[in-house]
Amino acid sequence: LKSVALGRGGVAARLGRAMSPLRALASVASDGSALRYPEPVVNACGIIGVVAFILVLVPQAMKNLRRQSTQGMSVGLIASWHVGSALAVAYYVTLPQVATYSALGIAVFCFSCAVLEAQAVAYTGSAPRGKAWQSEVDAPPADDGVASRSEAATPGLSRCSAWRWAVWPDASSSGAARLAAFCAALSALTLLTALATFGLVCLFWAIPAASFALGDLASSVLFVVGFLPQL
């Protein structure tokens, strides 16, 4: 019986082979070096993650632009992500081995937060545009044959008008004022964020313990807590 139980084809041997994946998983859990992936796969996943993180706020910015309003968007959520991403950028820059891709990706995300906040400043007090206005924004209107002939004679001007229409659809005086407010707010927010990030980098270099507390822990908490205002 002992030979049957412990032999090569015995019950214990079969159970041991069945449990081998669990043993391998346990060894991976105890020694992280057991996980090895090809470097191109790791780099590709990292690039895809960074690009997705960069583009995550673009649909909201485009929706705000089409509607000329930030109604329904939580400014508290964006502000929380803005502060958290600034802390994260300073953290990644001060790591012993600088995480370039992560720092650049989060820096662009931080700038996207500033864009949404500048839109909130520029669109303060403006009601969202309806579907009828959106249908007019889809293509610049042509007045008459004279305008068409003038555009045909100056194709560069026509392309410039189409580009301006796509970037900032409202050509009225109030639209120009909102554009000026947007540019001023974005410039101020970008400058303040750059100065704050530089100050955080200096702080993390001077006090390494603050790097983990603020750059890693606090930034993660802000990204999670940011969803609460939206609720």
N, C-alpha and C positions, 0 to 999 in steps of 0.2 A: 504493500500500500504506500509505503514511503517513497519507493521508486516511482510509482505511478503519479504521486502527488508532486514530487519535486523533480521528476525527470524532464527531459527536453520538451516532451509533448504533454507534460503533466498539467494539472489544474493551476498550480502556482505559476508555472512558466507562462501559460496562456493569460492569466490575470496580469502578470508583469508586463507582457507585451501590450495588453489592452490599456494598462495604466501609464504606458510610456509617454503619450502626449501630455498627461497631467504632470508627469515628472519634468518634462521639457519646459512646460509652462512655469512650474515652480522654480526651475533653475533660471529662467529668464527673469522672473520676479526678483530673485535674490541677486542676480548678476546682470545688470542692464547691458553689459558688453556682449551678451549672447545674441542680441538683435543686430543684424547686419543687413543693410539694404544697399543696392547699387547707388553710387553717388549721383548719376544722372537722374534717377528716379526721385531721390531726395531733393535735388535742385529743382526739378520740374514741379514737384508738389509745393515747394516753397514759393516759386514764382507765381503759380496759379493762386495760392492763398493770398499773396501780397496784392496781386491784381484785383482779385475779388474784394479784398478789404478796401482798396482804393476806390473802386467803383460803387460801393454799397450805397453811398448817399447821392449819386448822380441822378437816379430817377426822381428823388424828392426835389432836388434843385430844378430839374427840368419842369416838373409839375408846377412848382411855385412860379417859374418864369411864364409858363403858358397862362396860368390863372391870374398872374400879377397879384398874388396874395399868398400868405403863409397860414391861412386859416386851416385849422386841423392839425398843424404841426406843433409839437411840444417844444418850446424854446428851452425849457428846463432840461429835457432829454439831450438836446444838442449841446447845451452849455456844459452839462456833466461829461459828455463824451469829449468835448473840446479840452477841458481841464485834464481829464484822464489821459488823453492822447499826448498832451504836452508833457505830462509826467513820464509817460512811457518812452517818448523820444529821448528825454534826458537820461533815462535809465539805460536804454540800449546803447547810447553813445558812450556811457561811462563804464560799460562792461570791459573786463580784461581783454577779451576778443570782441571788438566792435561788431555787432550784428547789423551789417550795412543794409541788407534787404529789409529787415524788420524796421529799422530806424527810418528809412526812406518811405516805406509803405505807410507807417503810422504818421509821418510828417505830412504826407499828402492827405491822409484822412483828416488830420488836424486842420489843414487848410480848407478842406471841404466843409468842415463844421463852421469855420469862419465865414465861408460863402453863404451858408444857410442863415447864420446869425445876421449877416449884412442884409440879406433879403428880408428878414424879419424887421429890421430897422427901416429899410426902404419902403416896404409895403404896409407900414403901420397906418391903420385907419382906412385902408382901401378894401372894398368889397371884392370877392372873387368874381372873375369874369365868367359868363355863361357859355353854353355851347355855341350860341350864335356868334359870339365874339371869337371863340376859338376857331370856328370855320373860316372866319375872315382872316385870322392870323396864319392859317395854313399856307396861304399864297398871297403875296402883295397884290392889291387891286390895281387894275389897269383902268385909267380914266377914260381915254378915248383913243382914236386913231393917232392924234397928234402926239400923245404921250408915248404910244407904241413906236411911232416913227422916231421920236427923239431917243428912246431907249435903244432902238436898232442902230441909230447913228452913233451912240456912245455905249457900246456893250460893256466897257469897264465900269461905267457909272451904274449900269443896271445890275451887274454882279455885286457891286458894293452895296447897293440898296437892298438886294436880296440877303446879303450877309448881315447887314444891320438889322433887317427885319427878323432874321432868325435869332440873333443875339438878344435884341431888346425890341419886342414887337410894338410897344406903345410909343408912337411918334409924337404924341401931344405934348403940350408944355408941362402938364403934370407928370407925364412919362419921363421927360427930360430931368425934371426935379428928382424923381425917384431914382433915375440912373445916377445922378450926381450923389445922392444920399448913399446909394449902394456902394459906389466907388470909394467914397470917404470912409464909410463904416468898415469896408473890407480892408482898406489900407491901414486904418487905425488898429483893427483887430490883429492883422498880420504882424504889424510892428510890435504890439504888446505881447503877442504870443512868442515872437522871436526873442524879445528881451527876457521874458519870464523863463523860457527854456534855457537860455544862456545862463541865467542866474541859478537855475536848478542844476545844471551841469557843474557849475563851480561849487555849489553846495554838496553835491554827491561826491565830487573829488575830495573836498575838504573833510566831509564826514561820511565815510563809507556806510555806516549803519543807516543813515537816512536814505541811502539808495534803495535798499530793500523795503523799508517802511513806506516811503512815498512813491518811489518809481515802480515797484513791483506790486506791493500789496494795495496801496491806496488807489492806484490807477485801475486795478482789476475791480475793486469795490465800486469805483465811480462808473465803470462801464456797465456793471450789473444794476446799480441803483438808478442809473439814468432812465431805465424803463418805467420807473414808478410814476414820474409826472405824466407819461403818456397814458397810463391806466386811468 
